[in-house]
Amino acid sequence: MPRIHPDDSPNRVIMSTDMNSAIATATHLLQQTASLLLYQSVLESEIGQAFLLLLQSIHQAEPNLETNRLDCLRLYGQWFKALATRHQSWQDYVMSQLLRDDNPFTQQIQQTELAQLPIALVKAVEHDLQVLQQLYHCDGQQLSQWVMAASQSSIAPIVWEVEVSSTIPDWLRSAMQSQQAPADWLATLATYYRQQGTGIFADYGALRWQFGSLGGIAYPDPIQVTNLAGYDAQKAALLKNTEFLLQGYPALHVLLYGSRGSGKSSLVKGLLHQYSDRGLRLIEVAKSDLCDLPMIVDQVRERPQKFILFVDDLSFEEDDEAYKALKVVLEGNLTARPQNVVVYATSNRRHLIREFFGDRPRPKDADEIHNWDTVQEKLSFSDRFGLTLTFEPADQPTYLQIIHHLAQQAGITLVQADLDYQALQWATRHNGRSGRTARQFIDFLQAELAIAEQSSTSDDSNRKQ
């Protein structure tokens, strides 16, 4: 029986045809990605670059060169690993990058109506969205087959598959899947950009100013406003002021002053989860960075989102001049105050700048003539906040009210008298009556009861055996 060379086998003809198709399609996609006019940065991350390198490898595939065949397999592995690291499908990657991209269109559409943008800009967007739709449909199954053909492997590489993300809007997923004409959903996309922002403001609701720039907080405190009991009047006032900000009306800067552990910081953090879907962003600013406040304000004043600059545990030493930068933001200077920015600060001290009895002038002093003016400036600094909310130490009824509220949320079903007794004993032995103390007690009690229940279940099981 004559020996058949592998290159002469029927399978070789099929493989060659598949390879030609793969090369042609990869070449077309490379041309399309090169033609992007505004959304080039969609492919600038690790996943996007791995995808482009893989297409380039398939485009340059030579069946007779072992190096080219191995490159296809290696680059497919890099793309697969990049997706697995992010735990994201290729389709979700394309859509999420589209939604967050910061380019001339996404910047301008947040301030200008679609009909008022240059026609050339709108046409460029429609062109780019068509290209991204093509990339969306280049799924892992297709790439796996191309790599199998280009590498002349007998086995197709494993296809990366993962559940679709719930964070992608349904309207975008539908438009991409059906390859709906971009002109039909461009207005919806424009509305999304105006509401959610782009770049880092689309990725994160909570941010932190560090080393002269904004960084996102991937895991913000999950506290909810509804988790907080007591201080209802203060909570209502802060929510009302935040509503003013979100609806575009003048909102006041707020100082939350009071005893430690009363929930001041938690209340501000809880605003993020209540209003982030309406465009609220929370920027944490350390006291050491207060001199950068005017710079932060300039970076966000043109954004459509609303920003709370959050300064926790605010106070100043006698010779600390950082309060002057805060004063500029609170009162303004020649630059107009932006309507989308307010400062919410917490403090355990009503008068934020330390004052000593020695600061008060005496007739025999030969120091500053108008020393009383300096003293008054220190004492009145906190008055520059338009709204001051006072959090008094929790009395016993308020403390127990917080305990009952947290116990109900935690599913603790102890008899109320027993719960109250243990809660009061905890407050006596630990940090006194406060919301923080209540939270710590409930966390401890919840863990204690859970372990006791597990132990009881285990003992019952052992007895039955």
NORFEN-V368970 format. One record per pair of residues at least 4 apart in sequence whose C-alpha atoms are under 8 Angstrom apart, sorted by the first residue. I is the first residue (numbers start at 1). J is the second residue. Records with the same first field share a line. If there is no record, write none. Layout:
I = J  J
This chain:
4 = 8  9
5 = 9
6 = 12
7 = 12
8 = 12  13
9 = 13
10 = 14
11 = 15
12 = 16
13 = 17
14 = 18
15 = 19  149  152
16 = 20  149
17 = 21
18 = 22  146  149
19 = 23  146  149  150
20 = 24
21 = 25
22 = 26  58  59  146  149  150
23 = 27  58  59  60  61
24 = 28  59
25 = 29
26 = 30  55  56  58  59
27 = 31  55  56  59
28 = 32
29 = 33  55  134  135
30 = 34  52  55  56
31 = 35
32 = 36  131
33 = 40  131
36 = 40  127  128  131
37 = 124  125  128
38 = 103  104  105  124  125  128
39 = 98  101  103  128
40 = 44
41 = 45  101
42 = 48  94  97  98  101
43 = 47  48  49  52
44 = 48  49
45 = 49
46 = 50  82
47 = 51  79  82  83
48 = 52
49 = 53
50 = 54  75  76  78  79  82
51 = 55  79
52 = 56
53 = 57  75
54 = 58  72  75  76  79
55 = 59
56 = 60
57 = 61  68  71  72  75
58 = 72  146  147  150
60 = 68
61 = 68  69  72  150  151
62 = 68  69  150
63 = 68  69  150  151  152
65 = 69
66 = 70
67 = 71
68 = 72  151
69 = 73  150  151  152
70 = 74  151
71 = 75
72 = 76  147  150  151
73 = 77  147  151  157
74 = 78
75 = 79
76 = 80  144  147
77 = 81
78 = 82
79 = 83
80 = 84  159  160
81 = 85
82 = 86
83 = 87  88  89  90  160
84 = 88  160
87 = 162
88 = 92  93  162  164  165
89 = 93  160  161  162  163  164
90 = 94  136  139  140
91 = 95  136  137  139
92 = 96  164  165  168
93 = 97
94 = 98  132  135  136
95 = 99  136  168  172  173
96 = 100  168
97 = 101
99 = 193  198  202
100 = 197  198  199  200  202  203
101 = 106  198  199
102 = 106  107  198  199
103 = 107
104 = 108
105 = 109  121  122  125
106 = 110  190  193  198
107 = 111  198
108 = 112  117
109 = 113  114  117  190  193  194
110 = 190  193  194  197  303  304
111 = 194  303  304
112 = 116  117
113 = 117
114 = 187  190
117 = 121  122
118 = 122
119 = 123
120 = 124
121 = 125
122 = 126
123 = 127
124 = 128
125 = 129
126 = 130  182  183  186
127 = 131
128 = 132
129 = 133  182
130 = 134  179  181  182
131 = 135
132 = 136
133 = 137  176  177  179
134 = 138
136 = 176
137 = 177
138 = 142  143
139 = 143
140 = 144  159  160  161
141 = 145  159
142 = 146
143 = 147
144 = 148  156  157  158  159
145 = 149  156  157
146 = 150
147 = 151  156  157
148 = 152  153  154  155  156  157
149 = 153
168 = 172  173
169 = 173
170 = 174
171 = 175
172 = 176
173 = 177
174 = 178
175 = 179  180  181  182  185
176 = 180
180 = 184  185
181 = 185
182 = 186
183 = 187
185 = 189
186 = 190
187 = 191
188 = 192
189 = 193
190 = 194
191 = 195
192 = 196  197
193 = 197  198
194 = 304  305
195 = 278  279  304  305
196 = 201  202  277  278  279  305
197 = 201  202  279  303  304  305
198 = 202  203
199 = 203
200 = 204  215  216
201 = 205  281
203 = 216
204 = 216  217  218  281
205 = 216  217  272  276  280  281  282
206 = 216  217  218  220  272  281  282  283  284
207 = 214  215  216  217  281  282  283  284
208 = 214  215  216  217  283  284  285
209 = 213  214  215  283  284  285  286  289
210 = 214  215  289
212 = 292
221 = 269
222 = 270  273
223 = 227  266  269  270  273
224 = 228  267  269  270  271  273  274
225 = 266  267  270  271  274
227 = 405  406  409
228 = 263  266  267  402
229 = 401  402  405  406
230 = 398  401  402
231 = 235  391
232 = 236
233 = 237
234 = 238  389  390  391
235 = 239  267
236 = 240
237 = 241
238 = 242  254
239 = 243  271
240 = 244
241 = 245  251  252
242 = 246  251
243 = 247
244 = 248  249  250  251
245 = 249  250  251  306  339  340  341  342
246 = 278  279  280  306  340
248 = 339  340
249 = 339
250 = 339
251 = 339  342
252 = 342  385  386  387
253 = 330  342  343  344  385  386  387
254 = 342  343  344  345  385  386  387  388  389
255 = 344  345  346  347  382  385  387  388  389
256 = 264  344  345  346  347  388  389  390  391
257 = 264  346  347  348  349  350  388  389  390  391
258 = 262  264  347  348  349  350  390  391  392  393
259 = 348  391  392  393
260 = 348  434
261 = 434  435  436  437
262 = 391  392  393  394  434  435  436
263 = 267  435  436
264 = 268  346  391
265 = 269  312  346
266 = 270
267 = 271
268 = 272  310  344
269 = 273  282
270 = 274
271 = 275  276
272 = 276  280  281  282
275 = 279  280
276 = 280  281
279 = 304  305  306
280 = 305  306  307  308
281 = 305  306  307  308
282 = 307  308  309  310
283 = 307  308  309  310
284 = 309  310  311
285 = 289  290  309  310  311  312
286 = 290  311  312
287 = 311  312  314  322
288 = 322
289 = 293
290 = 322  323  325  326
291 = 322  324  325  326
292 = 296  325
293 = 297  325  326  329
294 = 298  325  328  329
295 = 299
296 = 300
297 = 301  338  341
298 = 302
300 = 307  341
301 = 338  339  340  341
304 = 340
305 = 340
306 = 340  341
307 = 340  341  342
308 = 341  342  343  344
309 = 341  342  343  344
310 = 343  344  345
311 = 343  344  345  346
312 = 345  346  347
313 = 345  346  347  348
314 = 345  346  347  348  352
315 = 347  349  352  353  354
316 = 320  322  323  352  353  354
317 = 353  354
318 = 353  354  355
321 = 325
322 = 326
323 = 327
324 = 328
325 = 329
326 = 330
327 = 331  332  381  384
328 = 332  333
329 = 337
330 = 343  384  385
331 = 384
332 = 336  337
347 = 352
350 = 382
351 = 378  379  380  381  382
352 = 378  379  381  382
353 = 378  379  381
354 = 378
355 = 359  375  378
356 = 360
359 = 375
360 = 371  372  375
361 = 365  371  372
367 = 371
370 = 374
371 = 375
372 = 376
373 = 377
374 = 378
375 = 379
376 = 380
377 = 381
380 = 384
393 = 433  434
394 = 398  399  433  434  435
395 = 399  433
396 = 400  433
397 = 401
398 = 402
399 = 403  433  434  435  438
400 = 404  420  423
401 = 405
402 = 406  435  438
403 = 407  420  423  438  439  442
404 = 408
405 = 409
406 = 410  438  439  442
407 = 411  412  413  442
408 = 412  413
410 = 442  446
412 = 446
414 = 418  419
415 = 419
416 = 420
417 = 421
418 = 422
419 = 423
420 = 424
421 = 425
422 = 426
423 = 427  438  441
424 = 428
425 = 429
426 = 430  441
427 = 431  432  433  437  438
428 = 432  433
430 = 437
431 = 437
432 = 437
433 = 437  438
434 = 438
435 = 439
436 = 440
437 = 441
438 = 442
439 = 443
440 = 444
441 = 445
442 = 446
443 = 447
444 = 448
445 = 449
446 = 450
447 = 451
448 = 452
449 = 453
450 = 454
451 = 455
452 = 456
453 = 457
454 = 458
455 = 459
456 = 460
457 = 461
458 = 462
459 = 463
460 = 464
461 = 465
